[in-house]
Amino acid sequence: MQILPPFLSQRLASLGPVPRELAWCLLALSIGVTVMPLLVWIFGQVTLGDYANGGPLALWVDFMRGLLRGSVPYLALAVAPYLAVWGIRLLRRIARR
């Protein structure tokens, strides 16, 4: 199963192992800092209603403040996509055996 577009996966394949891992890390962390808070806001809207401090941008600002303070739940949400990459790698390795 191909997750990335072919041009991007070919580019990643041409890199060495360390630059490739750094690229995966940066991609996953950027998703964790941008997409994950938006998903939290969407699911919060559906299940809980309006966010008390405003819209999705207000939640993202609050999220960034939490990250800068080093709050563990915020860090966990930001790192979750990278952990998912490692989980997928582990499952693929187990499935190959």
C-alpha positions as CSV (number, residue, x, y, z in Angstrom):
1,M,0.0,0.0,0.0
2,Q,1.4,3.3,-1.1
3,I,0.8,6.2,1.4
4,L,2.8,8.9,-0.3
5,P,2.5,10.2,-3.9
6,P,5.0,8.4,-6.3
7,F,7.2,11.5,-6.8
8,L,7.6,11.9,-3.0
9,S,8.2,8.3,-2.3
10,Q,10.8,8.1,-5.1
11,R,12.5,11.2,-3.6
12,L,12.6,9.7,-0.1
13,A,13.9,6.4,-1.5
14,S,16.8,8.2,-3.1
15,L,17.9,9.6,0.2
16,G,20.2,7.9,2.7
17,P,18.7,6.4,5.9
18,V,19.4,9.4,8.2
19,P,18.0,12.1,5.8
20,R,15.0,9.8,5.0
21,E,14.2,9.4,8.7
22,L,14.6,13.2,9.3
23,A,12.2,13.8,6.4
24,W,9.7,11.4,7.8
25,C,10.1,13.0,11.2
26,L,9.6,16.6,9.9
27,L,6.6,15.5,7.8
28,A,5.0,13.8,10.8
29,L,5.7,16.6,13.2
30,S,4.3,19.2,10.8
31,I,1.1,17.1,10.5
32,G,1.1,16.8,14.3
33,V,1.3,20.6,14.7
34,T,-1.1,21.6,11.9
35,V,-3.6,18.8,11.1
36,M,-4.0,17.2,14.5
37,P,-5.3,20.3,16.3
38,L,-7.7,20.9,13.5
39,L,-9.0,17.3,13.8
40,V,-9.4,17.8,17.6
41,W,-11.4,20.9,16.9
42,I,-13.6,19.1,14.3
43,F,-14.4,16.1,16.5
44,G,-14.8,18.5,19.5
45,Q,-17.4,20.5,17.5
46,V,-19.3,17.3,16.6
47,T,-19.3,15.7,20.0
48,L,-19.0,18.6,22.5
49,G,-20.2,21.7,20.7
50,D,-18.5,25.1,20.4
51,Y,-15.0,25.6,21.6
52,A,-15.1,28.0,24.6
53,N,-12.2,30.2,23.4
54,G,-13.4,30.6,19.8
55,G,-12.8,28.8,16.5
56,P,-10.1,26.5,15.1
57,L,-7.5,29.2,15.0
58,A,-8.1,30.0,18.7
59,L,-7.6,26.3,19.5
60,W,-4.4,26.2,17.4
61,V,-3.1,29.2,19.3
62,D,-3.9,27.5,22.6
63,F,-2.3,24.3,21.3
64,M,0.9,26.2,20.4
65,R,1.0,27.8,23.9
66,G,0.7,24.3,25.4
67,L,3.5,23.1,23.3
68,L,5.8,26.0,24.2
69,R,5.1,25.3,27.9
70,G,6.1,21.7,27.4
71,S,2.8,20.3,28.4
72,V,2.8,16.5,28.0
73,P,-0.7,16.1,26.4
74,Y,0.1,18.7,23.8
75,L,3.5,17.2,23.0
76,A,1.8,13.7,22.8
77,L,-0.6,15.0,20.2
78,A,2.1,16.7,18.2
79,V,4.3,13.5,18.2
80,A,1.4,11.1,17.6
81,P,1.8,11.0,13.7
82,Y,5.5,10.1,14.1
83,L,4.6,7.4,16.6
84,A,2.0,6.2,14.0
85,V,4.7,5.9,11.4
86,W,6.8,3.7,13.8
87,G,3.7,1.7,14.6
88,I,3.0,1.0,10.9
89,R,6.7,0.1,10.4
90,L,6.4,-2.4,13.3
91,L,3.2,-3.9,12.0
92,R,4.7,-4.3,8.5
93,R,7.8,-6.0,9.9
94,I,5.7,-8.4,12.0
95,A,3.5,-9.2,8.9
96,R,6.6,-10.0,6.8
97,R,7.7,-12.8,9.2
